[in-house]
Every structure is written in structure tokens, then in C-alpha cells.
Amino acid sequence: MSMENRVSATLEKIQNNIEPLRQEIINHKVYSVINDLEDLRIFMEYHIYAVWDFMSLLKALQINLTCTSIPWFPVGSGNIRSLINEIVAGEESDVDALGNKKSHFEMYLDAMEQCGADTQEIVRFTTALKSGSDLKTAYQAAGTPQEAIDFVNFTFEVINEGQHHVQASTFTFGREDLIPNMFLSIVNDLNKKFPDQISLFKYYLDRHIEVDGDHHSHLALEMTADLCGADEARWKAAEEMSMESLRKRIRLWDGAYHAILKRKH
């Protein structure tokens, strides 16, 4: 079997192995309890942590796989540099609903504000980090839910361990587009009732699916394949950490689910 075929077969094997966890996320019970604007606001207040730390993982890849220091020198593979820089450009400077250049995180914050979701928690969190606080102190300042703490801590473990193939695989498989049609239908229905409050979130989801769920996912797969190559140990670590990332996403959704139920009762 050629090298290219071996890599292709390994990618397919990993995708098959993580599929049960992906389905658990896609069919998560949290979507069945989002019935009104207040439910959606609570969901967004949890989801924003995943949007934020997705960017942190992406920037870690850029730092490790391209040259981000001066004096400049070519680093690693030109193919990987091209892949990661294209993804960064799309995620960090996309076009919002008004035609302005913004990151997906900023677009999500705008959507939260339009919807009436509480942005103070995530702003306290990022403000604390900007002022030099560590993650633990920032969580305390923000009042971050435990499920979100566990989710972000795992991502930063991946970042801090500095294994490029694990970072790439977690980014590719653990953060793969996981928005179910059921949730899109809920948002579309709410948008029809409350267009002045949901339009930016609907735009964010549509843009996320268009960019992240298609083109960027193919680029990320190619990047992971390049970094793992024919190294079976790298592929094994890639699969294990991707599965753990998906488990952390399930736990994050569990947190949103219980918070929504608590509000209803």
C-alpha cells in the first residue's frame, strides 16, 4: 500500500472510531430543551468558551508551524504554512453581517449582545487574562461554570504540551463542525419570530458552516495528515486526544443542558 493510501486509510479509521462520540454531540439532549430566547441565551453563554479557545488552539498551531518571530526564517513545510495561514485568515478576519472584518469570536459576542445573552462573564474572563492573570484566576473573576473550566483546561493542556500533531488532530477531529440540523431549525424558527434578536446568530451559524464546516475542515485534515505522516504513534495519540476533546464537548453541553433545566424549574 502506498504512503498516500495508508494515510487515507488511517484518517478513515479515526473518523469511524470517533463517529459514536460525534453522534452523541449531534444528538445531545441540550437541543431538545432550547425552546425560547432565554434558553438560547444560556446555551450561548456556555458555547462562547468553545468559540474563544478554538481561536487559542488555532493560534498555537500558527505559532508552532509558521514563523511568528523576528528575524523571519522559513519554518517547516511550506504546504502546512499555507494551510494554517489560510485557516487563520478566515477565522481571525472574516466578514460579519454588516460587511466588517471581524474574528468569529467577535461575531459571536455581537450575536450574544443582540440576543440579550450575558457577555459580562466571558468579558471578565478575557479581561483578567489580558491583565496577566492565569486561567484559574480568570475563572474565579468570571464565575466560569465547571464544565467550561474543564473544556478550556483540556484545550490548554493540548496547547502547552506542544505536540504539533496532537494540536492539529484535536483542532481537526475534536473541534470538527458539529452543528446539527435540529439546532439550525430551532434558530431559524426563533429568527422568524425575533429577527431583531437572532439575525446575527443565524448569520454566524450560516457562516460557520460555510467556512469551517467545508473548506477549513478539508484544510485541517490535510494538515493533520502531513504532520502525522507514517508515524503510527502519532496517529494513535491523535485519535486518543481527539476523542477526549469530544468527551469534553459533551460535558460542556451537559452543563448548558442542566443550566437551562434549572432556569425552567
N, C-alpha and C positions, 0 to 999 in steps of 0.2 A: 504494500500500500504506500502511495506517495505521501510525502510530508503534508501536502495540502489536504489530501483526503483524510489523513489521520487527525489533523486539527479540526476539520469539518465534522468528523465523527465524534470527536470529544466534545465539541460545542453542542452537538445534538444530544449527546448523553447527559450533559449538565442540564440543558433545558428540560429534558424529560424528567430528570430527578428532582428539579425544583418546582415542577408543574403543580404537584399537590399543594405546596405552600402558596403558590401564586393563586390557585383557585380558592384557597381559604381566605385570602385577602380580597379577591374579586367578589366573593360571595359573603363577605363579612356581615354580621348582623347589624353593624352600625348603620348601614344604608337603609335598613328596614325601619329605623326609628327616626329618620330625618323627615319630618312632615311639615315643618313650617320654618319661618325665618330664624327663630330663636334656636332651633335645633341645628340649623346650618351654621349659625354663628359659633356655637360651641365646637362643632366639628372643625371649623376653620382655625379656631384658637389652638387646637392641637396640631393640625396639619401644617401650620406655619413653621413649626420647628423642623419638620422634614424638608420643607422648601429651603429654609436657611442652611441647614447642614449639608444638603445636597450641593450647594454652592461651595461650601468649605471643602468638601471632598473633591470637587472638580478643580478648585484652585490648588489643592495639594498635588493633584496629578500634573497640572501645568508647571508647578514649581519643580517637581521631580523629573519631568520628562522633556522640559524645554529649558532654555536659558532665560532666567529672570533676574540675572545679576549683571553688574558692570565690572570689568570689561566683558563684552559678549564673546562667547565662543559657541560653535555648534555643539549641541548635546544630543547624544543618542541617535535614533533613527529619524531620518527626515520624514518618513511616512507617518510615524507616530506623532511627530511635532505638528504635522499638517492636520491630523485627525483631532488632536486635543485643542489646538488653537481655533479650529472651526467650531467645535462644541462650545468653547469658552465665549467666543464672539456671539454665538446665538443665545447663550444663557445669560450673559452679563450685559448685553446691549441689544435686546430685542426691541420690537416696536409695539407700544401699547395701543389701546383702543383709540387714543387721540392722535396717534402718529408720532409720539415722543419716544426717544430711545431710553429704555429702562431695563434693568435686570428683571428676571422673573420673580425674584423676591420682592422687589419694589412694586411690581404689578400686583402681586398677591396682597401686599399691605394696602394698596389703593382699593382693591376689591373688598377687603375686610372693612375699611372705613366706610365705603359706600353702603355695605350691607348692615352696618351698625355693630359689627363684631368688636370685641375689646382688643385693641392693639397695644394697650399700655404694658401688658405683661411682656410681650416679645420685645418691645422698645426698651423696657427696663433691663431686660436680659442683654440685648446687644449694646446698650449704653454702658453697662457695667463692664463688658468685655473691652469696649473701646477705651475705657479709662484705665485698663490694665489689670482688671480682676481676672481670676481664674474661673473655670467653668463652675466649680462648686459655689463660689461666692456669687456669681451671676445668677445661678439657680435660686439661691436664697433671696437675692434682691428682687427677683421677678416673681417668686412664688410659683415656679415651674412645676407642673404635675410630675409625679414619679415616673409615669410611663414615658413622658417626653424626655426626662432626665436619662433614663436607661437607653432610649433611642439615640440621643445625641452622644452619650458617653461611648456607645459602641462605635459610632462613626469616628470619633476622635481616637479611639484605640487603633482603628484601622489606619488612620492618618499618621499617628505617632509611631507606629511600628515601622513605617517607611518601606514596606514591601510593595513595590510598584505593581506587580501582577495582582496582588490581593486588593489593592486600592482600585485598580481598573476593573476587576471582576465584580467587586462589591458595587461599584458605580454602574456596571453594565447589567448584572443579573439581580442584585439586591435592590436596585432603585429603578428597575425597568418600569415602563409605563403600566400602571395597574388601576386605571380608572374604568370601572365597569359601566356598561350601557345603562344599567339601572340608575346609577347616580347621575349620569348625564340627563336621563329623563326627568329625574326629580328637579334638577337645576333648571332645565328647560321649562317645566311646569311652573316653578316659582318665578322664573323670569317673565312669563306671560302675565302673572298676577302682579308682580312687583318689579317692573322693568327698571325703575329708577334706583333700585337697590341691589339688583342681581346682575345687571348687564356687564359690569366689569369682571365679575367672577366667571360668567359664561364665556366672555372673551378669553380670559386666562386659560380656562379648560380647553377651549377650542384650539387656542394657540399651542398649548402644551402638547395636545395630541398631535397636531400638525407637525410640530418641530421635533419634540422629544420622542414621541411615540413612533416615529417613522425614520426620518433621516438620521437623527442623532443616535438612535438605537443601533442602526447599522454601522455607524462610525465607531461606536463603543465596542461592538462585537469584534470589529476588525482590530481595534487597539488591544483588546484582551488577548486575542489570538496571537498577535505579534509578540506580546510580552511573555506569554506562556510557552509559545513555540512547541518543541517536542519534549519539554520537561514535565514528566508525569507528576512529580512532587508539587510543582507549581499549579498544575491543573487541579490536583486534589485539594490544595489549600484554597484555591479559587472557589471551588464548589462548596466547601465547608463554610467559608466565611460569607458567601452569598446566601446560603440557606439561613445562617444565623441572622443576617441582615433582614431577611424576610420575616423571621420569627419576631424580631424587634418591631417591625412594621405592624404585625398582627397585634402585638401588645399595645402599641400606640393607639391603634383603632379600638382595642378593648377599653382603653382609658376614655376615649371620646364617647364610646357607647355608654359606659356607666355614668359619665357626667351628664349625658343627655337624659338618661333614665332618671337620674337624681333630680334634674330640673323638672321633668314631667310629673314626678310624685311629690 
